């Protein structure tokens, strides 16, 4: 996911920023699966902060946007 890595690398350590399904050109269903892993384990160079934003798709609540905080971990 080069685009995700590019987004994260542009941020300074401690910066709070948003990652969305639209930014990564993913469907809400695909993004939801990835965002749940990030919420549990952290992402490449960031941790999820706060409550993920969800949308309803075909009666399911799916994560479509997360607010994250940049860490010192390598991307």
C-alpha positions in Angstrom: 0.0 0.0 0.0 2.3 2.7 -1.2 -0.3 5.4 -0.9 -0.9 4.6 2.8 2.9 4.7 3.4 3.2 8.0 1.6 0.4 9.5 3.7 2.0 8.3 7.0 5.5 9.4 6.1 4.4 13.0 5.5 3.3 13.2 9.1 5.5 14.2 12.0 5.7 12.1 15.1 2.8 12.8 17.4 0.7 14.3 14.6 -3.0 13.5 14.5 -4.5 12.9 11.1 -7.3 11.0 9.3 -7.1 8.0 7.0 -10.3 7.2 5.0 -11.5 4.5 2.6 -11.8 7.2 -0.1 -8.2 8.4 0.4 -7.0 4.8 -0.2 -9.5 4.2 -3.0 -10.9 1.2 -1.1 -14.5 0.0 -0.6 -15.9 0.6 2.9 -16.0 -3.2 3.3 -12.3 -3.7 2.5 -11.3 -0.6 4.5 -13.3 -1.9 7.5 -11.4 -5.1 7.6 -8.1 -3.3 7.5 -9.2 -0.6 10.0 -10.2 -3.3 12.6 -6.7 -4.7 12.5 -5.2 -1.3 12.9 -7.6 -0.6 15.9 -6.4 -3.9 17.6 -2.7 -3.9 16.7 -1.8 -0.5 15.4 -1.0 0.4 11.8 2.3 0.9 10.0 3.7 3.9 11.8 0.5 5.0 13.6 -2.1 4.1 16.2 -5.8 4.6 16.0 -7.1 7.4 18.3 -10.7 7.7 19.3 -13.7 6.0 17.9 -13.7 5.1 14.1 -16.3 6.8 11.9 -18.8 4.3 10.5 -21.2 4.3 7.6 -24.1 2.0 6.9 -23.7 -0.2 3.9 -26.5 -2.8 3.1 -27.5 -2.7 6.8 -24.0 -3.1 8.2 -22.0 -0.5 10.1 -18.6 -0.4 8.4 -15.6 1.7 9.4 -15.0 4.3 6.6 -12.6 6.7 8.4 -10.2 6.6 11.3 -8.3 9.3 13.2 -4.8 8.2 13.9 -1.6 9.4 15.7 1.8 9.1 14.1 4.3 7.0 16.1 8.0 6.7 15.9 7.8 3.2 14.3 9.1 2.7 10.8 6.7 2.7 7.9 
